[in-house]
Amino acid sequence: MKKFVSLLVLACIMLLASNKGFAQAACITINSTTFQVVSSSGTNCTKKIVVNYTRNSGGNKWLIIRYRCGTTGTFTQIACLDVSGANGTSGVAVSGDFTCPCSQSVFAELVATTGNNCGGSECFNSGEFIVPPPVGNPLPINLSSFDGTNQAKAITLNWVAESEKSFKGYQIERSVNGKDFAEQTFIQSQSNGANISGAVLKYSWTDAQPANGTNYYRLKMIDIDGTYEYSKVVIVKHEGLTGDVNIYPNPSKGTISITGLESDINGAVYSIFDMTGKLVTQNTVPSNGNISLGNMQNGYYIIHVENASTSLNNRSMVLLNK
């Protein structure tokens, strides 16, 4: 009898372990997720999400696609799609259209279920992630390289196009968190709307006011008819010529303090830029190092502290959240 009970307990443990493993196994693998711009009107863009996937098991499966415009807010379900098929086969799922501000990133959440509808048992959950633009060259341009180089007081971007046809130019965008991008400048196409193929067109632009730390850059490549495509994101870490300057608190509720200047305080100047690179205010650093941000709106700002006579140069990004 004791032997029978032991075998029964062992069988139950093995069954529970087997069921647990089955529940945790992902029933699909997401190979890629991109968005497509269907149309644009003013500052808003109509988009759709395209998911390439592989089935890891047979039987009935459904895919829920949820989206969010920007970094905050709740997700909205945009599709419930039948993705059933044989084990090991691949497929493409396309959501319905949705509208977001063109300047905002698109975030998605993918959930797969088993059963006869999207209310079945969950067998895959991607969690939230940012959706990149489509890969390829829907625009008449071939961008062969794009990179960035950190310098003492700036970051230089370089890119090369090997063909441009009826092309307008490049809008350079920067982010300090990898999610929210702001326009920095626009570079006109060297082809001036003509059709150029097989030539090497070299471009360069210098960001004279990068943030201390990590900077994210991308090119918005715009055709004459207004359609556009984003390049890959280039990440450049900028240190500058920094001393032991410290700017705090961060986030700030309306006042920041600059410490570590000491003998460099005389002649030190601070400049505050918004994320588009526009100068908001500039003044000498007061003797107590305290600076009021009370008249500024909430958001991210670049604080630039410099003393030319001592080669002090410090740039930091601060979040104002009053």
C-alpha positions as CSV (number, residue, x, y, z in Angstrom):
1,M,0.0,0.0,0.0
2,K,2.8,2.4,0.9
3,K,4.5,1.7,-2.5
4,F,1.2,2.4,-4.3
5,V,0.8,5.8,-2.5
6,S,4.3,6.8,-3.3
7,L,3.8,6.0,-7.0
8,L,0.5,7.9,-7.0
9,V,2.2,11.0,-5.4
10,L,5.0,10.8,-8.0
11,A,2.6,10.6,-10.8
12,C,0.7,13.7,-9.6
13,I,3.9,15.7,-9.3
14,M,4.9,14.7,-12.8
15,L,1.5,15.7,-14.1
16,L,1.6,19.1,-12.4
17,A,5.1,19.7,-13.8
18,S,4.0,18.8,-17.3
19,N,0.9,21.0,-17.1
20,K,3.0,23.9,-15.8
21,G,5.5,23.5,-18.7
22,F,2.7,23.4,-21.2
23,A,1.1,26.6,-19.8
24,Q,4.4,28.5,-20.0
25,A,5.3,27.4,-23.5
26,A,4.8,30.2,-26.0
27,C,2.4,29.0,-28.8
28,I,3.8,31.5,-31.3
29,T,7.1,33.2,-32.0
30,I,7.0,36.9,-33.1
31,N,9.6,37.3,-35.9
32,S,9.0,41.0,-36.5
33,T,6.5,43.8,-35.8
34,T,6.3,47.1,-37.7
35,F,3.8,49.8,-38.5
36,Q,2.8,51.2,-41.8
37,V,1.6,54.7,-42.5
38,V,-1.6,54.5,-44.5
39,S,-2.3,58.2,-44.8
40,S,-1.7,61.5,-43.0
41,S,-3.8,64.6,-42.3
42,G,-2.2,67.6,-40.6
43,T,-0.3,66.4,-37.6
44,N,-2.1,63.0,-37.4
45,C,-1.2,59.8,-39.2
46,T,-3.4,56.8,-39.9
47,K,-1.3,53.6,-39.3
48,K,-1.7,49.8,-39.1
49,I,0.5,47.2,-37.3
50,V,2.0,44.3,-39.2
51,V,3.1,41.2,-37.3
52,N,5.2,38.3,-38.8
53,Y,5.0,35.2,-36.6
54,T,5.7,31.4,-36.5
55,R,3.4,28.9,-35.0
56,N,5.0,26.7,-32.3
57,S,2.1,24.3,-32.1
58,G,-1.0,23.3,-34.1
59,G,-4.6,23.8,-33.2
60,N,-6.7,26.9,-32.9
61,K,-4.9,30.2,-32.0
62,W,-6.0,33.8,-31.9
63,L,-3.9,37.0,-31.8
64,I,-4.9,40.1,-29.9
65,I,-3.2,43.3,-31.1
66,R,-3.3,46.4,-28.8
67,Y,-1.7,49.8,-29.4
68,R,-0.9,53.0,-27.6
69,C,0.1,56.4,-29.0
70,G,3.1,57.7,-27.1
71,T,4.8,56.6,-23.8
72,T,1.8,57.0,-21.4
73,G,-1.8,56.1,-21.3
74,T,-3.8,52.8,-21.7
75,F,-3.7,50.3,-24.5
76,T,-6.6,50.0,-27.0
77,Q,-7.4,46.7,-28.7
78,I,-7.3,47.1,-32.4
79,A,-7.6,43.5,-33.7
80,C,-8.6,39.9,-32.7
81,L,-7.3,37.7,-35.5
82,D,-7.4,33.9,-36.2
83,V,-3.8,32.7,-36.5
84,S,-4.5,29.0,-36.5
85,G,-2.3,26.6,-38.5
86,A,0.1,23.8,-38.5
87,N,3.1,23.6,-36.2
88,G,6.2,25.3,-37.7
89,T,4.4,27.3,-40.3
90,S,4.6,31.1,-40.5
91,G,2.0,33.9,-41.1
92,V,1.3,37.6,-41.2
93,A,-1.3,39.4,-39.1
94,V,-2.4,42.9,-40.0
95,S,-4.4,45.1,-37.6
96,G,-7.1,47.5,-38.6
97,D,-6.3,51.2,-39.0
98,F,-5.8,53.6,-36.1
99,T,-4.7,57.2,-35.8
100,C,-1.9,58.7,-33.7
101,P,0.0,62.0,-33.9
102,C,2.7,61.6,-36.5
103,S,5.4,62.7,-34.1
104,Q,4.5,60.1,-31.4
105,S,6.0,56.6,-31.2
106,V,3.6,53.6,-31.4
107,F,3.7,51.0,-28.6
108,A,2.1,47.6,-28.9
109,E,1.1,44.6,-26.9
110,L,0.6,41.2,-28.5
111,V,-1.4,38.4,-26.7
112,A,-2.0,34.9,-28.2
113,T,-4.8,32.6,-26.9
114,T,-5.9,29.1,-27.6
115,G,-9.5,28.0,-28.2
116,N,-12.1,29.3,-30.5
117,N,-11.8,33.1,-29.8
118,C,-9.6,35.7,-28.1
119,G,-11.2,34.9,-24.8
120,G,-9.4,31.5,-24.5
121,S,-6.4,30.6,-22.5
122,E,-3.4,32.9,-22.9
123,C,-0.4,31.1,-24.4
124,F,1.8,34.1,-25.3
125,N,2.2,37.7,-24.0
126,S,4.8,40.1,-25.5
127,G,4.4,42.8,-22.9
128,E,4.6,46.4,-24.1
129,F,7.2,47.4,-26.7
130,I,7.9,50.2,-29.2
131,V,6.9,49.4,-32.8
132,P,9.6,50.3,-35.4
133,P,8.7,51.6,-38.8
134,P,8.8,49.2,-41.8
135,V,12.2,47.9,-43.0
136,G,13.0,48.4,-46.6
137,N,13.0,51.2,-49.1
138,P,9.4,52.2,-50.0
139,L,10.8,55.7,-50.7
140,P,13.0,56.3,-53.8
141,I,16.2,56.5,-51.7
142,N,19.0,54.1,-50.8
143,L,20.6,55.1,-47.5
144,S,23.8,53.0,-47.3
145,S,25.1,54.3,-44.0
146,F,24.2,56.4,-41.0
147,D,26.4,56.9,-37.9
148,G,27.3,59.4,-35.2
149,T,30.6,60.5,-33.6
150,N,31.0,62.0,-30.1
151,Q,33.3,65.0,-29.9
152,A,34.5,67.3,-27.1
153,K,31.6,69.7,-27.3
154,A,29.3,68.2,-29.9
155,I,28.0,65.1,-31.8
156,T,28.4,64.9,-35.5
157,L,26.1,62.8,-37.7
158,N,27.2,61.4,-41.1
159,W,25.1,59.5,-43.6
160,V,25.5,58.4,-47.2
161,A,22.8,58.0,-49.9
162,E,23.5,56.1,-53.1
163,S,20.4,57.1,-54.9
164,E,17.7,59.8,-54.6
165,K,14.7,60.1,-56.9
166,S,12.1,62.9,-56.5
167,F,13.4,63.3,-52.9
168,K,12.9,66.3,-50.7
169,G,15.3,65.8,-47.8
170,Y,16.1,64.7,-44.3
171,Q,14.5,65.9,-41.0
172,I,16.9,65.1,-38.1
173,E,15.2,64.1,-34.9
174,R,16.7,63.6,-31.4
175,S,15.6,61.9,-28.2
176,V,17.1,61.6,-24.7
177,N,15.0,58.5,-23.7
178,G,14.8,56.6,-27.0
179,K,11.0,57.1,-27.2
180,D,10.1,60.8,-27.6
181,F,11.8,62.4,-30.6
182,A,11.9,66.1,-31.5
183,E,12.9,67.8,-34.7
184,Q,16.4,69.4,-34.7
185,T,16.8,70.7,-38.3
186,F,16.1,69.9,-41.9
187,I,18.7,69.1,-44.5
188,Q,17.7,69.7,-48.1
189,S,18.3,66.8,-50.6
190,Q,21.5,67.3,-52.8
191,S,19.5,66.0,-55.7
192,N,17.0,68.9,-55.5
193,G,14.2,66.6,-56.6
194,A,16.0,65.2,-59.6
195,N,16.6,61.4,-60.2
196,I,20.1,60.5,-59.1
197,S,21.2,56.8,-59.1
198,G,24.6,55.2,-58.6
199,A,26.2,58.4,-57.1
200,V,27.5,58.8,-53.6
201,L,25.7,61.6,-51.8
202,K,27.4,62.4,-48.5
203,Y,25.7,64.4,-45.7
204,S,26.8,65.7,-42.3
205,W,25.3,67.6,-39.5
206,T,26.7,68.7,-36.1
207,D,24.6,68.8,-32.9
208,A,26.3,71.7,-31.0
209,Q,24.1,71.1,-27.9
210,P,23.8,67.4,-27.2
211,A,22.7,66.2,-23.8
212,N,25.2,64.8,-21.4
213,G,24.7,61.0,-21.5
214,T,22.9,59.0,-24.2
215,N,21.5,60.8,-27.3
216,Y,19.3,59.0,-29.8
217,Y,19.1,60.2,-33.4
218,R,17.0,59.2,-36.4
219,L,16.4,60.6,-39.9
220,K,12.9,61.3,-41.2
221,M,13.4,60.8,-44.9
222,I,10.7,62.8,-46.8
223,D,9.7,62.5,-50.4
224,I,8.4,65.4,-52.5
225,D,4.9,64.1,-52.2
226,G,5.1,64.2,-48.4
227,T,5.4,60.4,-47.8
228,Y,8.3,59.5,-45.4
229,E,10.2,56.8,-43.8
230,Y,12.4,56.7,-40.7
231,S,16.0,55.5,-40.7
232,K,17.5,53.3,-38.0
233,V,18.1,55.0,-34.6
234,V,21.8,55.9,-34.0
235,I,22.8,56.0,-30.3
236,V,25.7,58.3,-29.2
237,K,26.9,58.7,-25.7
238,H,28.2,62.2,-25.0
239,E,30.5,63.1,-22.0
240,G,31.9,66.5,-23.1
241,L,34.6,68.2,-21.2
242,T,33.2,67.9,-17.7
243,G,34.5,68.7,-14.3
244,D,32.8,67.6,-11.1
245,V,29.8,69.7,-11.8
246,N,26.5,68.3,-10.4
247,I,23.0,69.6,-11.3
248,Y,20.2,68.5,-9.0
249,P,17.5,67.6,-8.2
250,N,16.4,65.6,-11.2
251,P,13.5,65.6,-11.7
252,S,13.1,69.2,-10.6
253,K,10.0,70.7,-9.1
254,G,11.0,74.3,-10.1
255,T,14.5,74.9,-8.9
256,I,17.9,73.4,-9.7
257,S,21.2,73.7,-7.9
258,I,24.6,73.7,-9.6
259,T,27.5,72.5,-7.4
260,G,31.1,71.6,-8.0
261,L,32.1,74.9,-9.8
262,E,34.1,76.3,-6.9
263,S,37.0,78.3,-8.5
264,D,35.2,78.1,-11.9
265,I,32.1,80.0,-10.6
266,N,33.4,83.3,-11.8
267,G,32.4,83.8,-15.4
268,A,30.4,80.5,-15.5
269,V,27.3,80.8,-17.7
270,Y,24.3,78.5,-17.8
271,S,22.1,78.0,-20.9
272,I,18.8,76.1,-20.9
273,F,17.6,74.6,-24.2
274,D,14.3,72.7,-24.9
275,M,14.4,69.4,-26.7
276,T,14.2,71.1,-30.2
277,G,17.4,72.9,-29.4
278,K,15.8,76.3,-28.9
279,L,17.4,78.5,-26.3
280,V,15.0,79.1,-23.5
281,T,17.1,81.3,-21.2
282,Q,20.8,82.1,-20.5
283,N,22.5,83.9,-17.6
284,T,25.5,83.8,-15.4
285,V,25.5,81.2,-12.6
286,P,24.6,82.9,-9.3
287,S,27.1,82.6,-6.4
288,N,24.8,80.2,-4.5
289,G,24.3,78.0,-7.6
290,N,20.5,78.1,-7.4
291,I,18.5,78.6,-10.5
292,S,14.7,79.0,-10.7
293,L,12.8,77.2,-13.5
294,G,9.4,78.5,-12.3
295,N,8.4,80.2,-15.6
296,M,9.1,77.2,-17.7
297,Q,6.7,74.5,-18.8
298,N,7.1,70.9,-17.6
299,G,9.3,68.7,-19.8
300,Y,12.9,67.7,-20.6
301,Y,15.5,70.4,-20.9
302,I,19.3,70.5,-21.6
303,I,21.3,72.5,-19.0
304,H,24.6,73.7,-20.4
305,V,27.1,75.1,-18.0
306,E,30.3,76.6,-19.4
307,N,33.3,78.7,-18.4
308,A,35.5,79.4,-21.4
309,S,38.4,80.7,-19.4
310,T,38.8,77.3,-17.6
311,S,37.6,75.0,-20.4
312,L,34.7,73.9,-18.2
313,N,31.9,72.5,-20.3
314,N,29.0,70.4,-18.9
315,R,25.7,69.4,-20.4
316,S,23.0,67.6,-18.6
317,M,19.4,66.6,-19.2
318,V,16.9,67.6,-16.5
319,L,13.2,66.7,-16.3
320,L,11.0,69.6,-15.0
321,N,7.9,68.2,-13.3
322,K,6.3,70.9,-11.1
